[in-house]
Amino acid sequence: MSPPRHSSGLPAPRLARTILIAALLGYALFTTTTVLSTGVSPTAKTAGVLLLLAVLALQFVHSAPGGSRALLPQKCLTLGIQTLLTYLPLVVFHAPWGTVSGYLAGSVLLLLPPPVAWPLYGITGLSMLTPPVLEGRPLIDGIHLAETSLLTGLVVYGLTRLTELITQLHAARGELARQAVATERQRFARDLHDLLGFSLSAITLKSELIHRLIPAHPARAMKEINEVLSIAGQSLADVRKVASGFRDMSLQQEIKTARSMLDAAGIDVRTEVRLGALSLQVDTALATTLREAVTNLLRHSDASRCSIRAVQQEGLVRLVVENDGVDPAYHDPSPHGGSGLGNLHARMTAVGGRLESGPGTDGTFRVLAEVPAKKPQETTAEVRQIMFPPNGSAA
């Protein structure tokens, strides 16, 4: 996958690209000085410099981002032209060619599959043994030229690949950062929905109850007003916890709150609670499930009875919320009205559990959440360590 264009402007990719270009220009300058300092004719020198510029342009194409992803016919064409320009001065002008054969060796490694590239890379280097021998120079000159070609090829190949990897790394880091932001937005939205949906429903319900109680039962109305104030204050505290990135809830406490809410709504509530020690994540996930189930009951049903059963047995915790007021034809017109159960599915999956919900055959609606009491090798302290590492920054 090619990296996004904007990643090339980042400091590290730009620096890597600058080093690669400097290396290619440095080798070209070295070859230019070699050609100009020899005793060949001015025509040969001019031709050598012009051919060198053409080879350098081809090398920039081969070392460019995405150059290795070109179509095979295009690769073969540009490699063929580079091969011709590399060997032409040796054959026609007998001019010393310095490290230009190293460009070809590097391009072979960049553009061709490894099973083909490495043998051709070796052949390119060894071919540089021939010109000095044909010109009657010592064999050591040929060995030096071959070694220079092979080393130059490795440098060109290595710097090009390193530049690509750095660019891809920065692109991946940017993508991870965007995903982290999106995940945090989803968490914030999910927590706000789970918190405020219940709290606002509770405040609305109790406010309606207070309105009915004020004329005949002012003392009880005052008690309900105090509860409304308490719920509003707790909602504000919960929102602050959501913003800070960490919020824990208690299933036991949530059952008590749900019972109070349903009693205030005139719903007959029956509870069965047999719970042991729960991990922080599991406790919060189940408490959130109960809160959403009660919120939906108050908003979308006309229930007269509700049962809440929370039982821990053989390492599993099962929460069942069932009511008799389901309306199969109900549809929430709100554009965001259907996100609650989706949020709960995500929460339960995150702690290794499952969630089932739906109407029964007897006119009831049932929400079932089942999850291990503790995630493997998890404790409350470990969760807090993950959420709040020693340096004080949230995970």
TORBA-134984 format. One record per residue (C-alpha): residue number from 1; residue in three letters; chain; x, y, z. Coordinates in steps of 0.001 Angstrom, whole numbers, plus 500000, padded with zeros to 6 digits. Layout:
residues N
{site NUM; 'ALA'; 'A'; {X; Y; Z}},
...
END
This chain:
residues 395
{site 1; 'MET'; 'A'; {500000; 500000; 500000}},
{site 2; 'SER'; 'A'; {501432; 503346; 499013}},
{site 3; 'PRO'; 'A'; {501742; 505903; 501816}},
{site 4; 'PRO'; 'A'; {499618; 509034; 501773}},
{site 5; 'ARG'; 'A'; {501218; 511966; 500027}},
{site 6; 'HIS'; 'A'; {501059; 514215; 503059}},
{site 7; 'SER'; 'A'; {503400; 511881; 505009}},
{site 8; 'SER'; 'A'; {506329; 512838; 502758}},
{site 9; 'GLY'; 'A'; {506314; 516299; 504330}},
{site 10; 'LEU'; 'A'; {507041; 514981; 507808}},
{site 11; 'PRO'; 'A'; {510536; 515631; 509199}},
{site 12; 'ALA'; 'A'; {511851; 512042; 509259}},
{site 13; 'PRO'; 'A'; {510681; 511049; 505751}},
{site 14; 'ARG'; 'A'; {511954; 514347; 504377}},
{site 15; 'LEU'; 'A'; {515333; 513835; 506034}},
{site 16; 'ALA'; 'A'; {515595; 510263; 504730}},
{site 17; 'ARG'; 'A'; {514731; 511427; 501240}},
{site 18; 'THR'; 'A'; {517308; 514217; 501441}},
{site 19; 'ILE'; 'A'; {520022; 511750; 502470}},
{site 20; 'LEU'; 'A'; {519131; 509445; 499564}},
{site 21; 'ILE'; 'A'; {519268; 512304; 497047}},
{site 22; 'ALA'; 'A'; {522567; 513529; 498509}},
{site 23; 'ALA'; 'A'; {524050; 510038; 498169}},
{site 24; 'LEU'; 'A'; {522932; 509700; 494549}},
{site 25; 'LEU'; 'A'; {524291; 513148; 493672}},
{site 26; 'GLY'; 'A'; {527513; 512397; 495551}},
{site 27; 'TYR'; 'A'; {528136; 509244; 493521}},
{site 28; 'ALA'; 'A'; {527336; 511160; 490317}},
{site 29; 'LEU'; 'A'; {529795; 513926; 491259}},
{site 30; 'PHE'; 'A'; {532482; 511350; 492012}},
{site 31; 'THR'; 'A'; {531965; 509749; 488596}},
{site 32; 'THR'; 'A'; {531971; 513155; 486873}},
{site 33; 'THR'; 'A'; {535337; 514098; 488388}},
{site 34; 'THR'; 'A'; {536700; 510681; 487404}},
{site 35; 'VAL'; 'A'; {535608; 511118; 483788}},
{site 36; 'LEU'; 'A'; {536893; 514696; 483516}},
{site 37; 'SER'; 'A'; {540255; 513879; 485090}},
{site 38; 'THR'; 'A'; {541160; 511126; 482619}},
{site 39; 'GLY'; 'A'; {543027; 511525; 479348}},
{site 40; 'VAL'; 'A'; {540166; 510638; 477034}},
{site 41; 'SER'; 'A'; {539094; 512966; 474267}},
{site 42; 'PRO'; 'A'; {536841; 515958; 474954}},
{site 43; 'THR'; 'A'; {534133; 514211; 472930}},
{site 44; 'ALA'; 'A'; {534299; 511174; 475177}},
{site 45; 'LYS'; 'A'; {534223; 513351; 478289}},
{site 46; 'THR'; 'A'; {531197; 515287; 477043}},
{site 47; 'ALA'; 'A'; {529387; 512103; 476050}},
{site 48; 'GLY'; 'A'; {530226; 510523; 479395}},
{site 49; 'VAL'; 'A'; {528803; 513464; 481370}},
{site 50; 'LEU'; 'A'; {525624; 513555; 479264}},
{site 51; 'LEU'; 'A'; {525113; 509806; 479647}},
{site 52; 'LEU'; 'A'; {525758; 510155; 483377}},
{site 53; 'LEU'; 'A'; {522975; 512737; 483652}},
{site 54; 'ALA'; 'A'; {520616; 510365; 481825}},
{site 55; 'VAL'; 'A'; {521546; 507478; 484151}},
{site 56; 'LEU'; 'A'; {521079; 509702; 487194}},
{site 57; 'ALA'; 'A'; {517599; 510724; 485985}},
{site 58; 'LEU'; 'A'; {516653; 507059; 485565}},
{site 59; 'GLN'; 'A'; {517973; 506303; 489037}},
{site 60; 'PHE'; 'A'; {515811; 509031; 490535}},
{site 61; 'VAL'; 'A'; {512827; 507377; 488829}},
{site 62; 'HIS'; 'A'; {513751; 503949; 490227}},
{site 63; 'SER'; 'A'; {514369; 505306; 493734}},
{site 64; 'ALA'; 'A'; {511232; 507464; 493791}},
{site 65; 'PRO'; 'A'; {508374; 506519; 496172}},
{site 66; 'GLY'; 'A'; {506330; 503823; 494478}},
{site 67; 'GLY'; 'A'; {508992; 503151; 491838}},
{site 68; 'SER'; 'A'; {509101; 499443; 492734}},
{site 69; 'ARG'; 'A'; {505317; 499187; 492187}},
{site 70; 'ALA'; 'A'; {505496; 500124; 488515}},
{site 71; 'LEU'; 'A'; {504244; 497649; 485940}},
{site 72; 'LEU'; 'A'; {506704; 494962; 484876}},
{site 73; 'PRO'; 'A'; {506954; 496151; 481227}},
{site 74; 'GLN'; 'A'; {507790; 499660; 482454}},
{site 75; 'LYS'; 'A'; {510428; 498270; 484814}},
{site 76; 'CYS'; 'A'; {511997; 496204; 482044}},
{site 77; 'LEU'; 'A'; {512047; 499219; 479697}},
{site 78; 'THR'; 'A'; {513733; 501599; 482139}},
{site 79; 'LEU'; 'A'; {516168; 498907; 483328}},
{site 80; 'GLY'; 'A'; {517043; 498107; 479698}},
{site 81; 'ILE'; 'A'; {517762; 501777; 478965}},
{site 82; 'GLN'; 'A'; {519843; 502097; 482142}},
{site 83; 'THR'; 'A'; {521806; 498952; 481231}},
{site 84; 'LEU'; 'A'; {522540; 500341; 477765}},
{site 85; 'LEU'; 'A'; {523648; 503716; 479125}},
{site 86; 'THR'; 'A'; {525810; 502009; 481761}},
{site 87; 'TYR'; 'A'; {527794; 499803; 479390}},
{site 88; 'LEU'; 'A'; {527844; 502068; 476291}},
{site 89; 'PRO'; 'A'; {530721; 504321; 477463}},
{site 90; 'LEU'; 'A'; {532787; 501257; 478355}},
{site 91; 'VAL'; 'A'; {532297; 499699; 474938}},
{site 92; 'VAL'; 'A'; {532423; 502775; 472694}},
{site 93; 'PHE'; 'A'; {534583; 505316; 474490}},
{site 94; 'HIS'; 'A'; {536521; 503023; 476867}},
{site 95; 'ALA'; 'A'; {535905; 505716; 479461}},
{site 96; 'PRO'; 'A'; {536220; 505026; 483177}},
{site 97; 'TRP'; 'A'; {532728; 504877; 484561}},
{site 98; 'GLY'; 'A'; {533251; 504933; 488319}},
{site 99; 'THR'; 'A'; {530161; 504027; 490309}},
{site 100; 'VAL'; 'A'; {527520; 504263; 487577}},
{site 101; 'SER'; 'A'; {527382; 500466; 487366}},
{site 102; 'GLY'; 'A'; {526457; 500611; 491060}},
{site 103; 'TYR'; 'A'; {523326; 502521; 490113}},
{site 104; 'LEU'; 'A'; {522371; 499654; 487826}},
{site 105; 'ALA'; 'A'; {523090; 497080; 490540}},
{site 106; 'GLY'; 'A'; {520886; 498993; 492989}},
{site 107; 'SER'; 'A'; {518073; 499399; 490455}},
{site 108; 'VAL'; 'A'; {518081; 495670; 489757}},
{site 109; 'LEU'; 'A'; {517575; 494984; 493472}},
{site 110; 'LEU'; 'A'; {514829; 497619; 493708}},
{site 111; 'LEU'; 'A'; {512745; 496634; 490696}},
{site 112; 'LEU'; 'A'; {513045; 492872; 490226}},
{site 113; 'PRO'; 'A'; {511916; 489934; 492411}},
{site 114; 'PRO'; 'A'; {514662; 488697; 494777}},
{site 115; 'PRO'; 'A'; {515225; 485326; 493029}},
{site 116; 'VAL'; 'A'; {516071; 487222; 489840}},
{site 117; 'ALA'; 'A'; {517476; 490417; 491328}},
{site 118; 'TRP'; 'A'; {520308; 489024; 493448}},
{site 119; 'PRO'; 'A'; {521932; 486890; 490694}},
{site 120; 'LEU'; 'A'; {521717; 489852; 488292}},
{site 121; 'TYR'; 'A'; {523149; 492089; 490985}},
{site 122; 'GLY'; 'A'; {526157; 489773; 491279}},
{site 123; 'ILE'; 'A'; {526543; 489549; 487494}},
{site 124; 'THR'; 'A'; {526485; 493350; 487225}},
{site 125; 'GLY'; 'A'; {529305; 493648; 489737}},
{site 126; 'LEU'; 'A'; {531412; 490863; 488217}},
{site 127; 'SER'; 'A'; {531001; 492321; 484735}},
{site 128; 'MET'; 'A'; {533126; 495240; 485886}},
{site 129; 'LEU'; 'A'; {536141; 492899; 485989}},
{site 130; 'THR'; 'A'; {536196; 492754; 482203}},
{site 131; 'PRO'; 'A'; {536903; 496364; 481007}},
{site 132; 'PRO'; 'A'; {540220; 496810; 482831}},
{site 133; 'VAL'; 'A'; {541451; 493432; 481596}},
{site 134; 'LEU'; 'A'; {540512; 494237; 477987}},
{site 135; 'GLU'; 'A'; {542335; 497565; 478287}},
{site 136; 'GLY'; 'A'; {545475; 495852; 479543}},
{site 137; 'ARG'; 'A'; {545246; 497239; 483078}},
{site 138; 'PRO'; 'A'; {546011; 495207; 486183}},
{site 139; 'LEU'; 'A'; {543351; 492845; 487444}},
{site 140; 'ILE'; 'A'; {543306; 494713; 490740}},
{site 141; 'ASP'; 'A'; {541699; 497646; 488910}},
{site 142; 'GLY'; 'A'; {538868; 495382; 487800}},
{site 143; 'ILE'; 'A'; {538440; 494019; 491327}},
{site 144; 'HIS'; 'A'; {538290; 497556; 492685}},
{site 145; 'LEU'; 'A'; {535676; 498576; 490089}},
{site 146; 'ALA'; 'A'; {533573; 495465; 490767}},
{site 147; 'GLU'; 'A'; {533736; 495993; 494515}},
{site 148; 'THR'; 'A'; {532789; 499669; 494131}},
{site 149; 'SER'; 'A'; {529839; 498731; 491928}},
{site 150; 'LEU'; 'A'; {528511; 496142; 494379}},
{site 151; 'LEU'; 'A'; {528896; 498401; 497394}},
{site 152; 'THR'; 'A'; {527277; 501330; 495599}},
{site 153; 'GLY'; 'A'; {524380; 499088; 494604}},
{site 154; 'LEU'; 'A'; {523851; 498031; 498212}},
{site 155; 'VAL'; 'A'; {523941; 501635; 499419}},
{site 156; 'VAL'; 'A'; {521448; 502782; 496777}},
{site 157; 'TYR'; 'A'; {519151; 499845; 497519}},
{site 158; 'GLY'; 'A'; {519424; 500235; 501292}},
{site 159; 'LEU'; 'A'; {518836; 503991; 501366}},
{site 160; 'THR'; 'A'; {515876; 503728; 499002}},
{site 161; 'ARG'; 'A'; {514248; 500944; 501027}},
{site 162; 'LEU'; 'A'; {514967; 502762; 504286}},
{site 163; 'THR'; 'A'; {513322; 505920; 502954}},
{site 164; 'GLU'; 'A'; {510243; 503942; 501926}},
{site 165; 'LEU'; 'A'; {510036; 502219; 505322}},
{site 166; 'ILE'; 'A'; {510353; 505498; 507231}},
{site 167; 'THR'; 'A'; {507646; 507081; 505091}},
{site 168; 'GLN'; 'A'; {505345; 504083; 505573}},
{site 169; 'LEU'; 'A'; {506062; 504065; 509311}},
{site 170; 'HIS'; 'A'; {505053; 507703; 509656}},
{site 171; 'ALA'; 'A'; {501959; 507096; 507531}},
{site 172; 'ALA'; 'A'; {501033; 504143; 509751}},
{site 173; 'ARG'; 'A'; {501625; 506200; 512880}},
{site 174; 'GLY'; 'A'; {499349; 508919; 511544}},
{site 175; 'GLU'; 'A'; {496678; 506331; 510749}},
{site 176; 'LEU'; 'A'; {496963; 504852; 514239}},
{site 177; 'ALA'; 'A'; {496594; 508324; 515708}},
{site 178; 'ARG'; 'A'; {493451; 508918; 513640}},
{site 179; 'GLN'; 'A'; {492058; 505554; 514733}},
{site 180; 'ALA'; 'A'; {492828; 506374; 518359}},
{site 181; 'VAL'; 'A'; {490955; 509667; 518046}},
{site 182; 'ALA'; 'A'; {487991; 507911; 516425}},
{site 183; 'THR'; 'A'; {487988; 505243; 519145}},
{site 184; 'GLU'; 'A'; {488078; 507889; 521860}},
{site 185; 'ARG'; 'A'; {485197; 509739; 520244}},
{site 186; 'GLN'; 'A'; {483184; 506516; 520141}},
{site 187; 'ARG'; 'A'; {483989; 505825; 523793}},
{site 188; 'PHE'; 'A'; {482984; 509319; 524815}},
{site 189; 'ALA'; 'A'; {479748; 509163; 522825}},
{site 190; 'ARG'; 'A'; {478938; 505699; 524175}},
{site 191; 'ASP'; 'A'; {479552; 506684; 527783}},
{site 192; 'LEU'; 'A'; {477550; 509879; 527454}},
{site 193; 'HIS'; 'A'; {474659; 507927; 525963}},
{site 194; 'ASP'; 'A'; {474778; 505312; 528713}},
{site 195; 'LEU'; 'A'; {475059; 507918; 531460}},
{site 196; 'LEU'; 'A'; {472785; 510713; 530365}},
{site 197; 'GLY'; 'A'; {470112; 508494; 528831}},
{site 198; 'PHE'; 'A'; {469415; 506960; 532224}},
{site 199; 'SER'; 'A'; {469917; 510118; 534257}},
{site 200; 'LEU'; 'A'; {467713; 512280; 532070}},
{site 201; 'SER'; 'A'; {465029; 509609; 532022}},
{site 202; 'ALA'; 'A'; {465203; 509439; 535826}},
{site 203; 'ILE'; 'A'; {465020; 513217; 536188}},
{site 204; 'THR'; 'A'; {462056; 513397; 533790}},
{site 205; 'LEU'; 'A'; {460219; 510594; 535557}},
{site 206; 'LYS'; 'A'; {460771; 511983; 539025}},
{site 207; 'SER'; 'A'; {459879; 515506; 537902}},
{site 208; 'GLU'; 'A'; {456537; 514209; 536640}},
{site 209; 'LEU'; 'A'; {456042; 512407; 539949}},
{site 210; 'ILE'; 'A'; {456890; 515593; 541879}},
{site 211; 'HIS'; 'A'; {454360; 517519; 539812}},
{site 212; 'ARG'; 'A'; {451655; 515069; 540848}},
{site 213; 'LEU'; 'A'; {452752; 514969; 544512}},
{site 214; 'ILE'; 'A'; {453053; 518698; 545241}},
{site 215; 'PRO'; 'A'; {449320; 519399; 545801}},
{site 216; 'ALA'; 'A'; {448572; 516443; 548086}},
{site 217; 'HIS'; 'A'; {451921; 515174; 549404}},
{site 218; 'PRO'; 'A'; {454394; 518082; 549655}},
{site 219; 'ALA'; 'A'; {456672; 516223; 552092}},
{site 220; 'ARG'; 'A'; {457146; 513327; 549722}},
{site 221; 'ALA'; 'A'; {457562; 515786; 546861}},
{site 222; 'MET'; 'A'; {460433; 517391; 548739}},
{site 223; 'LYS'; 'A'; {462036; 513968; 549148}},
{site 224; 'GLU'; 'A'; {461744; 513322; 545419}},
{site 225; 'ILE'; 'A'; {463220; 516761; 544706}},
{site 226; 'ASN'; 'A'; {466238; 515845; 546812}},
{site 227; 'GLU'; 'A'; {466617; 512652; 544801}},
{site 228; 'VAL'; 'A'; {466435; 514626; 541555}},
{site 229; 'LEU'; 'A'; {469170; 516935; 542794}},
{site 230; 'SER'; 'A'; {471241; 513924; 543796}},
{site 231; 'ILE'; 'A'; {470806; 512325; 540361}},
{site 232; 'ALA'; 'A'; {471743; 515600; 538638}},
{site 233; 'GLY'; 'A'; {474855; 515948; 540786}},
{site 234; 'GLN'; 'A'; {475865; 512343; 540108}},
{site 235; 'SER'; 'A'; {475314; 512886; 536386}},
{site 236; 'LEU'; 'A'; {477659; 515862; 536446}},
{site 237; 'ALA'; 'A'; {480293; 513813; 538282}},
{site 238; 'ASP'; 'A'; {479901; 510947; 535795}},
{site 239; 'VAL'; 'A'; {480312; 513272; 532821}},
{site 240; 'ARG'; 'A'; {483533; 514581; 534342}},
{site 241; 'LYS'; 'A'; {484773; 511018; 534772}},
{site 242; 'VAL'; 'A'; {483958; 510256; 531150}},
{site 243; 'ALA'; 'A'; {485934; 513311; 530047}},
{site 244; 'SER'; 'A'; {488905; 512171; 532138}},
{site 245; 'GLY'; 'A'; {488881; 508788; 530415}},
{site 246; 'PHE'; 'A'; {487963; 506556; 533350}},
{site 247; 'ARG'; 'A'; {484630; 505705; 534915}},
{site 248; 'ASP'; 'A'; {483737; 502718; 537092}},
{site 249; 'MET'; 'A'; {480241; 501666; 538121}},
{site 250; 'SER'; 'A'; {478859; 499171; 540595}},
{site 251; 'LEU'; 'A'; {476227; 496629; 539599}},
{site 252; 'GLN'; 'A'; {475058; 496347; 543207}},
{site 253; 'GLN'; 'A'; {474552; 500107; 543449}},
{site 254; 'GLU'; 'A'; {472906; 500235; 540045}},
{site 255; 'ILE'; 'A'; {470378; 497571; 541092}},
{site 256; 'LYS'; 'A'; {469413; 499700; 544098}},
{site 257; 'THR'; 'A'; {469054; 502797; 541891}},
{site 258; 'ALA'; 'A'; {467020; 500874; 539315}},
{site 259; 'ARG'; 'A'; {464679; 499545; 542032}},
{site 260; 'SER'; 'A'; {464123; 503088; 543327}},
{site 261; 'MET'; 'A'; {463451; 504359; 539807}},
{site 262; 'LEU'; 'A'; {460991; 501614; 538939}},
{site 263; 'ASP'; 'A'; {459194; 501959; 542261}},
{site 264; 'ALA'; 'A'; {458752; 505663; 541579}},
{site 265; 'ALA'; 'A'; {457241; 504785; 538208}},
{site 266; 'GLY'; 'A'; {454717; 502459; 539847}},
{site 267; 'ILE'; 'A'; {456320; 499295; 538456}},
{site 268; 'ASP'; 'A'; {456365; 496150; 540579}},
{site 269; 'VAL'; 'A'; {460056; 495195; 540891}},
{site 270; 'ARG'; 'A'; {461452; 491858; 541945}},
{site 271; 'THR'; 'A'; {465193; 491392; 542369}},
{site 272; 'GLU'; 'A'; {467464; 488448; 542992}},
{site 273; 'VAL'; 'A'; {471091; 489291; 543673}},
{site 274; 'ARG'; 'A'; {473790; 486721; 544386}},
{site 275; 'LEU'; 'A'; {477106; 488285; 543492}},
{site 276; 'GLY'; 'A'; {480694; 487832; 544590}},
{site 277; 'ALA'; 'A'; {483809; 489788; 543703}},
{site 278; 'LEU'; 'A'; {483736; 491211; 540197}},
{site 279; 'SER'; 'A'; {486525; 492800; 538225}},
{site 280; 'LEU'; 'A'; {486250; 496516; 537574}},
{site 281; 'GLN'; 'A'; {485562; 496154; 533865}},
{site 282; 'VAL'; 'A'; {482970; 493407; 534323}},
{site 283; 'ASP'; 'A'; {481205; 495294; 537123}},
{site 284; 'THR'; 'A'; {481047; 498464; 535002}},
{site 285; 'ALA'; 'A'; {479859; 496603; 531882}},
{site 286; 'LEU'; 'A'; {477039; 494853; 533756}},
{site 287; 'ALA'; 'A'; {476015; 498025; 535592}},
{site 288; 'THR'; 'A'; {475870; 499852; 532260}},
{site 289; 'THR'; 'A'; {473773; 497026; 530778}},
{site 290; 'LEU'; 'A'; {471292; 497266; 533636}},
{site 291; 'ARG'; 'A'; {471146; 501040; 533333}},
{site 292; 'GLU'; 'A'; {470418; 500877; 529594}},
{site 293; 'ALA'; 'A'; {467798; 498145; 530080}},
{site 294; 'VAL'; 'A'; {465973; 500203; 532714}},
{site 295; 'THR'; 'A'; {466229; 503341; 530581}},
{site 296; 'ASN'; 'A'; {464673; 501534; 527615}},
{site 297; 'LEU'; 'A'; {461970; 500097; 529873}},
{site 298; 'LEU'; 'A'; {460993; 503565; 531089}},
{site 299; 'ARG'; 'A'; {461152; 505182; 527662}},
{site 300; 'HIS'; 'A'; {459759; 502514; 525360}},
{site 301; 'SER'; 'A'; {457417; 500261; 527328}},
{site 302; 'ASP'; 'A'; {454260; 500262; 529393}},
{site 303; 'ALA'; 'A'; {455428; 497720; 531936}},
{site 304; 'SER'; 'A'; {453699; 496891; 535185}},
{site 305; 'ARG'; 'A'; {456204; 494282; 536351}},
{site 306; 'CYS'; 'A'; {459974; 493961; 536066}},
{site 307; 'SER'; 'A'; {462367; 491356; 537362}},
{site 308; 'ILE'; 'A'; {466100; 491851; 537801}},
{site 309; 'ARG'; 'A'; {468248; 488798; 538411}},
{site 310; 'ALA'; 'A'; {472014; 489014; 538911}},
{site 311; 'VAL'; 'A'; {473608; 485699; 539806}},
{site 312; 'GLN'; 'A'; {477238; 484649; 539915}},
{site 313; 'GLN'; 'A'; {477868; 480938; 539551}},
{site 314; 'GLU'; 'A'; {480918; 478867; 538536}},
{site 315; 'GLY'; 'A'; {482922; 481893; 537454}},
{site 316; 'LEU'; 'A'; {480117; 483360; 535318}},
{site 317; 'VAL'; 'A'; {477846; 486283; 536062}},
{site 318; 'ARG'; 'A'; {474409; 486321; 534484}},
{site 319; 'LEU'; 'A'; {472250; 489432; 534475}},
{site 320; 'VAL'; 'A'; {468641; 489081; 533325}},
{site 321; 'VAL'; 'A'; {466227; 492023; 533084}},
{site 322; 'GLU'; 'A'; {462695; 491157; 532039}},
{site 323; 'ASN'; 'A'; {459505; 493231; 531852}},
{site 324; 'ASP'; 'A'; {455950; 492682; 530657}},
{site 325; 'GLY'; 'A'; {455384; 495946; 528794}},
{site 326; 'VAL'; 'A'; {456962; 495330; 525405}},
{site 327; 'ASP'; 'A'; {455336; 496898; 522355}},
{site 328; 'PRO'; 'A'; {456409; 494899; 519250}},
{site 329; 'ALA'; 'A'; {455242; 497703; 516962}},
{site 330; 'TYR'; 'A'; {457285; 500413; 518701}},
{site 331; 'HIS'; 'A'; {459905; 502262; 516680}},
{site 332; 'ASP'; 'A'; {461999; 505084; 518088}},
{site 333; 'PRO'; 'A'; {461937; 507981; 515572}},
{site 334; 'SER'; 'A'; {465027; 509594; 517093}},
{site 335; 'PRO'; 'A'; {468047; 509420; 514751}},
{site 336; 'HIS'; 'A'; {470196; 508275; 517657}},
{site 337; 'GLY'; 'A'; {467617; 506223; 519459}},
{site 338; 'GLY'; 'A'; {468989; 502840; 518477}},
{site 339; 'SER'; 'A'; {472569; 503133; 519684}},
{site 340; 'GLY'; 'A'; {472082; 501807; 523218}},
{site 341; 'LEU'; 'A'; {471989; 498069; 522563}},
{site 342; 'GLY'; 'A'; {474790; 498421; 520028}},
{site 343; 'ASN'; 'A'; {476906; 500083; 522702}},
{site 344; 'LEU'; 'A'; {476113; 497278; 525118}},
{site 345; 'HIS'; 'A'; {477114; 494607; 522619}},
{site 346; 'ALA'; 'A'; {480456; 496374; 522183}},
{site 347; 'ARG'; 'A'; {480965; 496623; 525948}},
{site 348; 'MET'; 'A'; {480132; 492974; 526619}},
{site 349; 'THR'; 'A'; {482345; 491757; 523787}},
{site 350; 'ALA'; 'A'; {485226; 493819; 525177}},
{site 351; 'VAL'; 'A'; {485062; 491902; 528493}},
{site 352; 'GLY'; 'A'; {484619; 488492; 526873}},
{site 353; 'GLY'; 'A'; {480862; 488268; 527405}},
{site 354; 'ARG'; 'A'; {477704; 488110; 525338}},
{site 355; 'LEU'; 'A'; {474423; 489989; 525180}},
{site 356; 'GLU'; 'A'; {471018; 488821; 524048}},
{site 357; 'SER'; 'A'; {467854; 490913; 523867}},
{site 358; 'GLY'; 'A'; {464435; 490612; 522351}},
{site 359; 'PRO'; 'A'; {460717; 490040; 522931}},
{site 360; 'GLY'; 'A'; {459446; 486762; 524250}},
{site 361; 'THR'; 'A'; {456403; 484780; 523139}},
{site 362; 'ASP'; 'A'; {454440; 485809; 526239}},
{site 363; 'GLY'; 'A'; {454587; 489576; 525639}},
{site 364; 'THR'; 'A'; {457701; 490159; 527702}},
{site 365; 'PHE'; 'A'; {461009; 491732; 526763}},
{site 366; 'ARG'; 'A'; {464208; 490168; 528029}},
{site 367; 'VAL'; 'A'; {467800; 491388; 528194}},
{site 368; 'LEU'; 'A'; {470415; 488767; 529049}},
{site 369; 'ALA'; 'A'; {474080; 489543; 529697}},
{site 370; 'GLU'; 'A'; {476546; 486804; 530557}},
{site 371; 'VAL'; 'A'; {480221; 487390; 531232}},
{site 372; 'PRO'; 'A'; {483131; 485828; 533164}},
{site 373; 'ALA'; 'A'; {483342; 487288; 536670}},
{site 374; 'LYS'; 'A'; {486979; 488168; 536086}},
{site 375; 'LYS'; 'A'; {488925; 488458; 532887}},
{site 376; 'PRO'; 'A'; {492027; 486201; 532904}},
{site 377; 'GLN'; 'A'; {494907; 487677; 534913}},
{site 378; 'GLU'; 'A'; {492973; 490858; 535580}},
{site 379; 'THR'; 'A'; {492602; 492748; 538813}},
{site 380; 'THR'; 'A'; {491284; 496176; 539631}},
{site 381; 'ALA'; 'A'; {494800; 497432; 540285}},
{site 382; 'GLU'; 'A'; {495930; 496200; 536870}},
{site 383; 'VAL'; 'A'; {493062; 497957; 535152}},
{site 384; 'ARG'; 'A'; {493882; 501210; 536934}},
{site 385; 'GLN'; 'A'; {497548; 500704; 536021}},
{site 386; 'ILE'; 'A'; {496565; 500468; 532354}},
{site 387; 'MET'; 'A'; {494234; 503446; 532505}},
{site 388; 'PHE'; 'A'; {496549; 505545; 534653}},
{site 389; 'PRO'; 'A'; {500235; 504616; 534106}},
{site 390; 'PRO'; 'A'; {502874; 505868; 536578}},
{site 391; 'ASN'; 'A'; {503695; 508921; 534489}},
{site 392; 'GLY'; 'A'; {500143; 510158; 535007}},
{site 393; 'SER'; 'A'; {499025; 510056; 531380}},
{site 394; 'ALA'; 'A'; {495917; 508119; 530435}},
{site 395; 'ALA'; 'A'; {496355; 505091; 528201}},
END
